[in-house]
C-alpha cells in the first residue's frame, strides 16, 4: 500500500497523498486515498482501489449526487459497477390528464462512494489547531513550525478544526473573532458541532496519545501525540451515518 501510494503521488504530481481509509463492502473493500496540492484547502482528488495497487480517480462530488444517493441505504457491495434500483413516482402529462407513473431509477455504486466520502470529509475530517497556517495571500500551507498541542489543550474540542473551508466562522461577529489568530484560527472548531456530544475524546498510553472518535460517522478515528508533529485520521467503516445519534445522547 505504501509503495503504491508513493507511485500515485509521483504519477498525479500531488504535493501530499493521504491514506483516507477503507469502506467495507459485502464482496470487497474500497481502499481510499486523497491527493492534495500545495494549497491544503484546495479541492482534493480522491482515488479508490480494490487491491491496493491499481487506483482509479473518482469524479468530484456534486449536490445532484447527494440527492440521488439519499434514497439508497444499507451496506456497500464492493463493486463500483453495481447499480441500486429505486422506484419513484413521476408526474406524466398526456393532453389534459396528469397522472403518476412509477419509474425505476438506477444509481451506480461509484456515485454513492463519491458522495459518502465527500459527506464524511465535510463532517468529520479534522486536524489539530496550528497544523496549518494561512498566508496573507489566502493560501493554506502545512505549518512547519507546528510542534503539537500542549497537554493542557488536548482534551478541548476547541483545539481541533474541521479539515475543510470554514462555514460557521463566516457567521461570527467581529467581537467573537477578536480573540482569534487570523493565520491559525481560520477554520471551524469542533466545539460547536451539532449534535453536541458527537465526539468521544480519550487519552491513551498514559497521556502520550489522544484519540478522538466520531459517533456520527462510526469508524472515523483521529489520533495525535501531544507535543509532537504526529497526527492523522482514518476511516474504517461501512459508510453508514448514525442517524439515531440525537436519541442516543
C-alpha positions, -999 to +999 in steps of 0.1 A: +000+000+000+028+025+009+047+018-023+016+022-045+007+055-028+042+068-035+037+059-071+003+077-071+019+108-057+045+107-085+021+099-113-005+125-104+021+151-091+004+156-058+021+176-031+009+151-004-010+119-005-031+108+025-044+073+030-080+082+038-092+048+050-114+018+040-151+014+033-162-021+040-182-039+013-200-072+012-179-086-017-148-064-015-135-033+004-127+001-011-093+015-001-094+053-004-066+077-009-066+115-014-041+138-032-035+173-020-020+202-039+003+229-024-028+248-011-040+223+016-077+235+013-079+233-025-103+206-037-088+172-030-085+145-056-099+111-044-089+077-056-101+042-048-086+008-051-099-028-046-064-044-044-041-016-031-021-015-063-044-002-091-060+032-083-089+048-101-097+086-099-132+095-087-151+124-101-158+155-079-189+153-056-219+173-066-252+183-049-270+162-075-251+131-065-261+137-028-298+140-038-295+108-059-280+086-032-302+099-004-327+071-012-300+044-010-294+026+023-276-005+035-241-018+030-219-012+001-215-042-023-178-036-031-184-035-069-182+000-085-204-010-114-232-023-092-265-005-097-290+002-070-326+003-082-351+028-067-387+032-077-401+067-076-433+084-088-431+109-116-459+131-129-467+124-166-488+147-188-509+133-215-530+160-230-551+175-202-546+145-179-518+144-153-511+111-135-483+095-115-462+068-131-437+045-114-402+049-128-372+027-119-341+048-113-307+032-113-279+046-092-243+034-096-223+024-065-194+046-077-217+076-074-226+066-039-190+062-030-181+097-042-209+113-022-203+094+010-166+102+010-175+139+005-200+138+033-175+122+057-148+147+047-171+177+054-185+164+087-156+147+105-122+151+088-102+170+114-067+184+122-052+199+154-051+237+158-018+251+143-011+222+119-020+245+090-014+282+086-029+308+062-007+332+043-018+369+037-025+358+001-052+334+013-032+302+005-031+275+032+002+256+039+014+229+062+028+246+093+065+235+095+068+250+130+039+230+145+052+211+175+020+195+186-007+206+211+003+211+248-012+186+273-034+214+287-052+218+254-056+182+240-088+175+259-106+206+245-127+203+213-117+239+205-082+226+199-094+207+168-106+221+135-125+207+105-102+200+076-123+220+050-133+255+042-148+274+071-186+276+072-196+287+107-167+311+111-182+335+085-213+339+107-194+350+138-195+387+149-164+409+150-164+407+188-163+369+186-135+370+161-114+395+182-096+367+201-088+346+171-054+345+154-061+350+116-032+329+104-042+299+126-079+302+135-094+303+100-113+270+102-144+258+122-136+242+155-153+211+168-168+227+199-199+240+180-206+207+162-242+196+161-254+174+178-234+183+209-216+152+222-209+137+188-172+133+196-155+110+221-121+121+234-099+096+252-063+097+265-042+065+260-007+053+268-006+074+299-015+107+283+010+100+254-018+098+229-052+115+224-078+097+203-110+113+190-138+091+176-168+103+158-202+090+170-220+105+140-199+086+114-188+054+134-154+043+120-137+077+119-107+079+143-083+108+148-051+105+168-025+130+180+006+125+201+008+157+222+039+179+219+049+161+186+041+166+150+024+132+148-014+133+140-038+119+115-072+104+109-085+073+092-120+060+084-127+023+085-164+015+084-194+006+064-200+042+051-233+045+070-242+075+091-255+070+127-289+087+122-300+076+157-273+096+174-295+125+187-317+099+205-286+082+220-270+112+236 
